[in-house]
Amino acid sequence: MISPTATSVERVPVVIVGAGPAGLTLGNILRAASLDCVVLENESREFIEQRPRAGFIEEWAVRALRQRGLADRLVERAQPHSECEFRIDGERHRFRYAELTGDRHFVYPQPLLVTDLVREYADIRGGDIRFDVQDVALHAIDGDRPSVLYTDPATGERRRIECEIIAGCDGARGVTRTYVPPERGSLARYDYGVGWLALLAEAPPSSDCVVFGVNSGGFAAHMARSPQVTRYYLEVKPGDDPENWPHDTVWSELHARLSVTGAAPLTEGRLIEKRVLDMHSYVVEPMTYGRLFLAGDSAHLVAPIAAKGMNLALYDALLLADALVAYFGTGDRSGLRDYSAACLRRVWEYQEFSQWFAELLHGPSSGDPFRAGSAGARLRRLLGSPAAAATFADSYIGKDPVR
């Protein structure tokens, strides 16, 4: 543990560790409420504004951001999606979930959202955000005067910020969740037993919606990112080396798993990203310890099977922001007291749906006749039963917490 000794000490009500969607949304809302906070980020501004991440935002989240004045550029530039497509055994099956729910997805890559939120927080609202900080450590989080220590990248000076609340928004590889003692919390983890080769191609999308290729040879997916860039996924073995997948092999497999009669052929292009994701999820319970409140991937990781991660991060940030504004504004502690339980209800709903959806997508390629047969039954029920379709659509788009 790094010593709490520091040569420079300051005090603010809230310290936010991590400048991802959760931390920046939280910071912007606090700033709008005239509540001082400091955002600490261990990467550079240029890095977080270019880091490739998820791109599907549920409509309830867009509405919530818009109500806070944080979605003007998103609404102007994002592509709305109202349906997806399953390609099974050489056939196309369109699934129009907006007709069932009234809601859509918005395709807006996370780097663009982060860029917007940083600009709003730092450049427009004058918020305090410090990039490239090193050796972040938390101190006395179970007492009345917690603090966050870090090393200033320019001077090498050890600095300490005393505060009342620490928001841990630094993601799956961050340090904040490591400060929850094992005896005061639990970590539930689930491994899916598959890997996804995540690809970004400099190629226009070949479909106007998300495409799920489900077959015995392996799952594949197509997801538009922009008019010039497409995200693809290929099911691979966990721990596979991306170098085992040269350009020609990747496109050959994508054609084999996604091509069906009547669909436009895939447009090939240069692969600008290629990495293997081992599919797993985890949940930290509770999401609070003392004066520390976790949000986003610091508290829960959802495998990207149903594009839920960024949406959960935004949900956490909105709840925590409202709770903090009430606490510092009127002394109302109820939002902070109920924060973890309220978040975890939605977290577990999204985790359960992602697990269910993963079995539908991967069962046919599992090599297990029972899993394959069960996945086929799920697909037939989804595509043939109005009741099953409505239930799936409700989970796929994400229920509006206000409704």
Disulfide bonds with the S-S distance in Angstrom:
none
